Amino acid sequence: MIKNFVEELRWRGMLAQMMPGTEELLQKEMVTAYLGTDPTADSLHIGHLCGIMMLRHLQRCGHKPIILVGGATGMIGDPSGKSQERNLLNEETLRHNQECIKNQVAKFLDFESKEPNAAEMVNNYDWMKDFTFLDFAREVGKHITVNYMMAKDSVQQRLNGTARDGLSFTEFTYQLLQGYDFLYLYQHKHCKLQLGGNDQWGNITTGTELIRRTLGFENEAFALTCPLITKADGKKFGKTESGNIWLDPKRTSPYKFYQFWLNVSDDDAEKYIKIFTSLEKEVIDGLIEEHRKDPGMRVLQKRLAQEVTVLVHSQEALDAAIEASNILFGKSTKEGLEKLDEQTFMDVFDGVPQYNVSRAAIEAGAPLVDLAAEVGMFASKGEIRRELKQNSISVNKQKVAEGCTLTAADILACGRILVQKGKKNYYILNVEK
């Protein structure tokens, strides 16, 4: 039995607003719905995931998802929730970004299905690039009044906000351009529903209004939004001190991605496991109950981190991330360290003191006592000799004795040597090339 899409969103906490008649339409027929995404980077980040999961649930409930890459609108910038205008991108960059985004979204949606609800990706640059300003003013602009556009919250917030530059005409026209996207997809793809974050409500409803005013009021289109995701402390979801958590492993390593989910609060874990996984309600309810009995086991965080990492990356990436996580907290070996690429190694040992050493010196054989004193790793040669006598020094997770000499065989694949004192004190030797 195919699930009710609205009910699915509702119990998951993914439903903010919808226009009257939306749920009835979804129960009556297979509905084509679209969600727009910003192509200003060649990767999505986890702030995009709620919208992508909406499309995933939509397709799994038997409806047809379209993801729209805003190639044209991305050249302009949307005032919704922004305090500044975006940088404008050229077509070559936009096309590259589009291809990268599709590869990421393909892990969530089925573009290859032979069924009528196969996912599609479209780029509004394709229908906007030859649309002249005069044609746009005549065919689109005449249907929506300035009074209507001015009343939108996104416009009012920018006009009355703290932004020194106010709202440019370029940005002011954004809701018309997004509205035209809906009109175009309604006419060419039989698309009756637009999905988005709740900050997009004003732009989406402009589209439904444009469809009615252009094609006649018997032509109905609908809107449905998800809430903007926040953390339990009210701060913006997905942002860390180092910036966004990206889906591209080159921007955010799978280890760091996994750690982000593993370290969310208990309250956030209860919320996020519903939003960012496809686990069934009974499974999630069971996990929440188990977690509440013993929060210290962090059952919810572990399952959440596993599910999202596999979905975005792969099972292999998850296994590697768990193994990397165990390096700091569990028993690990030199073989485990050798498996880490440079980015993951540096993510695992983030904040650990680093010292640069000459490759030639290591290849010639460098006594650890001399090298450690030379780079300032320890206060004196006497201190490191005492630690060595007490058998508390490891090199690449292997205990070493007095007289230890570092050689080329100690250089890990990532170009580092890991020195450890006791259980918790780490030092990294960066071997210069």
NUBAMI-377016 format. One line per 2 residues: number of its first residue (from 1); for each residue x, y, z of C-alpha. Coordinates in steps of 0.2 Angstrom, whole numbers, padded with zeros to 4 digits, always signed. Layout:
<recs>
NUM	X/Y/Z | ...
</recs>
This chain:
<recs>
1	+0000/+0000/+0000 | +0007/+0017/-0005
3	+0009/+0029/+0010 | +0000/+0046/+0012
5	+0014/+0059/+0008 | +0007/+0072/+0019
7	+0005/+0060/+0034 | +0023/+0054/+0031
9	+0029/+0072/+0032 | +0018/+0076/+0047
11	+0024/+0062/+0059 | +0042/+0066/+0054
13	+0040/+0084/+0059 | +0043/+0090/+0041
15	+0027/+0099/+0037 | +0026/+0118/+0040
17	+0012/+0125/+0029 | +0002/+0119/+0014
19	-0012/+0127/+0003 | -0029/+0121/+0005
21	-0033/+0106/-0006 | -0015/+0100/-0007
23	-0018/+0084/+0003 | -0034/+0080/-0007
25	-0024/+0082/-0023 | -0010/+0070/-0017
27	-0023/+0057/-0012 | -0033/+0058/-0029
29	-0019/+0056/-0042 | +0000/+0054/-0045
31	+0006/+0072/-0043 | +0022/+0080/-0051
33	+0030/+0091/-0038 | +0046/+0101/-0039
35	+0059/+0109/-0027 | +0072/+0122/-0032
37	+0090/+0121/-0026 | +0103/+0134/-0027
39	+0118/+0130/-0039 | +0130/+0142/-0032
41	+0142/+0128/-0026 | +0147/+0111/-0034
43	+0140/+0102/-0019 | +0125/+0103/-0008
45	+0127/+0104/+0011 | +0116/+0096/+0025
47	+0106/+0112/+0025 | +0098/+0106/+0008
49	+0095/+0088/+0015 | +0077/+0092/+0022
51	+0071/+0097/+0005 | +0080/+0082/-0004
53	+0072/+0070/+0009 | +0055/+0078/+0005
55	+0057/+0073/-0013 | +0063/+0056/-0008
57	+0047/+0053/+0002 | +0037/+0060/-0012
59	+0044/+0047/-0024 | +0042/+0033/-0012
61	+0024/+0038/-0009 | +0021/+0036/-0028
63	+0022/+0054/-0034 | +0035/+0061/-0047
65	+0049/+0073/-0040 | +0057/+0086/-0051
67	+0073/+0095/-0044 | +0075/+0112/-0052
69	+0093/+0119/-0052 | +0091/+0137/-0052
71	+0104/+0141/-0066 | +0095/+0158/-0070
73	+0089/+0163/-0053 | +0106/+0158/-0046
75	+0113/+0172/-0057 | +0102/+0184/-0047
77	+0100/+0180/-0029 | +0085/+0177/-0018
79	+0081/+0190/-0004 | +0073/+0176/+0007
81	+0082/+0175/+0023 | +0098/+0183/+0016
83	+0105/+0199/+0021 | +0116/+0202/+0006
85	+0115/+0199/-0013 | +0123/+0184/-0020
87	+0138/+0183/-0032 | +0133/+0180/-0050
89	+0140/+0165/-0058 | +0144/+0161/-0077
91	+0136/+0148/-0087 | +0151/+0136/-0087
93	+0152/+0136/-0068 | +0133/+0133/-0066
95	+0133/+0118/-0078 | +0147/+0111/-0069
97	+0138/+0113/-0052 | +0122/+0106/-0059
99	+0131/+0090/-0064 | +0139/+0088/-0047
101	+0122/+0091/-0038 | +0113/+0078/-0049
103	+0126/+0065/-0044 | +0123/+0069/-0026
105	+0104/+0069/-0027 | +0104/+0053/-0037
107	+0108/+0044/-0021 | +0091/+0049/-0014
109	+0080/+0049/-0029 | +0078/+0036/-0043
111	+0081/+0045/-0060 | +0083/+0028/-0069
113	+0066/+0021/-0065 | +0055/+0015/-0079
115	+0039/+0020/-0069 | +0030/+0036/-0073
117	+0036/+0044/-0057 | +0055/+0043/-0061
119	+0064/+0058/-0055 | +0069/+0072/-0066
121	+0082/+0087/-0065 | +0079/+0103/-0074
123	+0088/+0119/-0075 | +0078/+0135/-0077
125	+0092/+0143/-0087 | +0086/+0132/-0101
127	+0070/+0142/-0103 | +0075/+0159/-0096
129	+0091/+0162/-0107 | +0082/+0167/-0123
131	+0067/+0176/-0113 | +0070/+0194/-0117
133	+0066/+0208/-0104 | +0052/+0215/-0115
135	+0044/+0198/-0117 | +0045/+0194/-0098
137	+0038/+0211/-0093 | +0023/+0208/-0105
139	+0020/+0190/-0102 | +0024/+0189/-0083
141	+0025/+0206/-0076 | +0008/+0212/-0081
143	+0000/+0198/-0071 | +0007/+0202/-0053
145	+0005/+0219/-0045 | +0019/+0228/-0036
147	+0007/+0229/-0021 | +0006/+0210/-0021
149	+0025/+0208/-0022 | +0028/+0221/-0009
151	+0017/+0212/+0004 | +0029/+0197/+0004
153	+0038/+0195/+0021 | +0054/+0191/+0012
155	+0053/+0208/+0004 | +0047/+0217/+0019
157	+0061/+0210/+0030 | +0074/+0216/+0018
159	+0066/+0234/+0016 | +0064/+0236/+0035
161	+0080/+0226/+0040 | +0097/+0231/+0044
163	+0105/+0228/+0027 | +0113/+0245/+0022
165	+0110/+0242/+0003 | +0091/+0238/+0005
167	+0084/+0227/-0009 | +0090/+0229/-0027
169	+0078/+0228/-0042 | +0087/+0212/-0047
171	+0082/+0203/-0031 | +0065/+0211/-0031
173	+0061/+0202/-0047 | +0066/+0185/-0040
175	+0049/+0180/-0035 | +0042/+0183/-0052
177	+0056/+0173/-0060 | +0053/+0159/-0047
179	+0034/+0161/-0051 | +0037/+0159/-0069
181	+0047/+0143/-0066 | +0031/+0136/-0058
183	+0021/+0142/-0073 | +0033/+0134/-0085
185	+0033/+0117/-0076 | +0014/+0117/-0074
187	+0013/+0120/-0093 | +0027/+0108/-0099
189	+0028/+0095/-0085 | +0010/+0095/-0078
191	+0018/+0100/-0062 | +0005/+0105/-0049
193	+0014/+0107/-0033 | +0030/+0116/-0027
195	+0039/+0111/-0012 | +0052/+0121/-0002
197	+0058/+0128/+0015 | +0046/+0138/+0024
199	+0056/+0154/+0020 | +0050/+0151/+0002
201	+0032/+0152/+0006 | +0030/+0169/-0002
203	+0039/+0165/-0018 | +0030/+0148/-0020
205	+0013/+0156/-0018 | +0017/+0170/-0031
207	+0019/+0155/-0043 | +0002/+0148/-0039
209	-0005/+0165/-0041 | +0004/+0168/-0058
211	-0003/+0151/-0064 | -0021/+0156/-0060
213	-0020/+0174/-0067 | -0011/+0168/-0083
215	-0020/+0153/-0087 | -0037/+0156/-0079
217	-0043/+0153/-0061 | -0049/+0135/-0065
219	-0030/+0130/-0066 | -0025/+0126/-0048
221	-0008/+0124/-0041 | -0002/+0120/-0024
223	+0011/+0124/-0011 | +0019/+0114/+0003
225	+0034/+0119/+0014 | +0045/+0111/+0027
227	+0050/+0120/+0043 | +0067/+0128/+0044
229	+0078/+0116/+0054 | +0086/+0122/+0069
231	+0096/+0115/+0084 | +0089/+0113/+0101
233	+0098/+0128/+0107 | +0090/+0139/+0093
235	+0106/+0140/+0082 | +0106/+0137/+0064
237	+0107/+0119/+0059 | +0122/+0112/+0049
239	+0134/+0126/+0053 | +0150/+0123/+0063
241	+0164/+0134/+0068 | +0173/+0128/+0052
243	+0158/+0131/+0041 | +0145/+0121/+0031
245	+0145/+0102/+0032 | +0145/+0097/+0014
247	+0140/+0081/+0005 | +0155/+0081/-0006
249	+0169/+0070/+0003 | +0182/+0082/-0004
251	+0174/+0097/+0005 | +0169/+0087/+0021
253	+0177/+0070/+0024 | +0165/+0056/+0028
255	+0174/+0055/+0045 | +0170/+0073/+0049
257	+0152/+0070/+0042 | +0149/+0055/+0053
259	+0156/+0064/+0068 | +0144/+0079/+0065
261	+0129/+0067/+0067 | +0137/+0057/+0081
263	+0139/+0073/+0092 | +0121/+0080/+0091
265	+0112/+0083/+0107 | +0099/+0070/+0113
267	+0084/+0082/+0108 | +0091/+0085/+0091
269	+0094/+0066/+0088 | +0076/+0063/+0091
271	+0071/+0076/+0079 | +0084/+0073/+0065
273	+0082/+0054/+0064 | +0064/+0057/+0058
275	+0069/+0070/+0046 | +0086/+0064/+0039
277	+0083/+0045/+0037 | +0070/+0034/+0029
279	+0068/+0023/+0044 | +0050/+0018/+0048
281	+0040/+0025/+0062 | +0040/+0009/+0072
283	+0059/+0007/+0071 | +0062/+0026/+0076
285	+0050/+0025/+0091 | +0059/+0009/+0097
287	+0076/+0018/+0095 | +0069/+0033/+0105
289	+0062/+0022/+0119 | +0079/+0012/+0120
291	+0089/+0029/+0120 | +0079/+0036/+0134
293	+0082/+0021/+0145 | +0101/+0024/+0144
295	+0105/+0040/+0135 | +0124/+0037/+0139
297	+0124/+0023/+0126 | +0119/+0036/+0113
299	+0109/+0024/+0103 | +0100/+0037/+0093
301	+0116/+0047/+0088 | +0125/+0031/+0082
303	+0110/+0025/+0072 | +0107/+0042/+0064
305	+0126/+0044/+0060 | +0126/+0027/+0052
307	+0110/+0030/+0041 | +0114/+0047/+0035
309	+0133/+0043/+0031 | +0128/+0027/+0021
311	+0114/+0037/+0012 | +0126/+0052/+0007
313	+0142/+0042/+0005 | +0142/+0023/+0006
315	+0143/+0008/+0018 | +0162/+0008/+0014
317	+0164/+0026/+0019 | +0154/+0023/+0035
319	+0165/+0008/+0040 | +0181/+0019/+0037
321	+0173/+0033/+0047 | +0170/+0021/+0062
323	+0187/+0014/+0061 | +0194/+0032/+0061
325	+0184/+0036/+0076 | +0191/+0021/+0085
327	+0209/+0027/+0083 | +0207/+0041/+0096
329	+0196/+0031/+0108 | +0199/+0012/+0105
331	+0213/+0001/+0101 | +0221/+0004/+0084
333	+0236/-0001/+0075 | +0248/+0006/+0062
335	+0238/-0003/+0049 | +0223/+0007/+0054
337	+0233/+0023/+0052 | +0239/+0018/+0035
339	+0221/+0017/+0029 | +0218/+0036/+0032
341	+0219/+0048/+0018 | +0227/+0065/+0022
343	+0211/+0074/+0025 | +0204/+0061/+0037
345	+0220/+0060/+0046 | +0220/+0078/+0050
347	+0201/+0078/+0054 | +0204/+0064/+0067
349	+0219/+0073/+0075 | +0211/+0091/+0073
351	+0219/+0102/+0086 | +0234/+0091/+0089
353	+0251/+0100/+0090 | +0261/+0099/+0074
355	+0279/+0100/+0070 | +0288/+0100/+0053
357	+0303/+0089/+0051 | +0314/+0086/+0036
359	+0312/+0070/+0025 | +0330/+0069/+0023
361	+0333/+0068/+0041 | +0320/+0055/+0044
363	+0327/+0044/+0029 | +0344/+0046/+0036
365	+0338/+0040/+0053 | +0333/+0052/+0067
367	+0335/+0047/+0085 | +0318/+0051/+0093
369	+0326/+0059/+0108 | +0336/+0072/+0098
371	+0322/+0075/+0085 | +0308/+0078/+0099
373	+0320/+0090/+0108 | +0325/+0099/+0092
375	+0307/+0103/+0087 | +0301/+0107/+0105
377	+0289/+0092/+0106 | +0295/+0090/+0124
379	+0303/+0102/+0136 | +0320/+0093/+0137
381	+0329/+0077/+0131 | +0328/+0071/+0150
383	+0309/+0072/+0149 | +0307/+0061/+0134
385	+0321/+0049/+0140 | +0310/+0047/+0156
387	+0294/+0044/+0146 | +0303/+0031/+0135
389	+0310/+0022/+0151 | +0292/+0021/+0158
391	+0286/+0013/+0141 | +0273/+0027/+0138
393	+0279/+0033/+0121 | +0271/+0026/+0105
395	+0275/+0030/+0087 | +0261/+0026/+0075
397	+0252/+0017/+0089 | +0267/+0005/+0092
399	+0276/+0006/+0109 | +0294/+0011/+0107
401	+0309/+0009/+0118 | +0325/+0020/+0123
403	+0336/+0022/+0108 | +0321/+0023/+0096
405	+0326/+0030/+0079 | +0313/+0036/+0066
407	+0316/+0031/+0048 | +0307/+0031/+0031
409	+0297/+0016/+0037 | +0289/+0026/+0050
411	+0281/+0039/+0038 | +0263/+0035/+0035
413	+0254/+0035/+0018 | +0247/+0053/+0023
415	+0265/+0059/+0025 | +0265/+0061/+0044
417	+0272/+0052/+0059 | +0260/+0051/+0074
419	+0269/+0051/+0091 | +0259/+0048/+0107
421	+0263/+0050/+0126 | +0251/+0040/+0137
423	+0233/+0038/+0132 | +0228/+0056/+0127
425	+0243/+0066/+0122 | +0246/+0066/+0103
427	+0259/+0075/+0092 | +0260/+0075/+0073
429	+0277/+0076/+0064 | +0273/+0083/+0046
431	+0287/+0076/+0035 | +0291/+0090/+0023
433	+0293/+0084/+0005
</recs>
